[in-house]
Amino acid sequence: MSEFFTPYMTLLILVGAVATYLTRIGGYLLMSRLKNVPPRVDAALNAVPAAVLTTLVAPAFFSGGLDVKVAMAVSLVIGLGASSIPMLIGGWIVVMLMRQLIG
């Protein structure tokens, strides 16, 4: 048996899986018990997509090179006027061109 697959590691993985399952099902069970959602909870749930997007984009922007920064800026501009597919394609084209031209 390798060092990675010890009984403690297996227990840690199982505990992590159970904790993940309980947090996911807990939110569903809690929301299903409510007859109507309070306005503050509704506002918090509406803010979740922006918070998740920020946590995904910000580290890439600040740790990425010039090609990533320019591609994100171009994607932002395209995203203001178009749907997500043209935004993704535009950002991808810009980052690929910059990587080919700049290196």
Summary of the structure (lengths in Angstrom):
residues: 103
radius of gyration: 21.0
end to end distance: 43.9
largest distance: 57.5
contacts: 216
relative contact order: 0.06
helix: 83%
strand: 0%
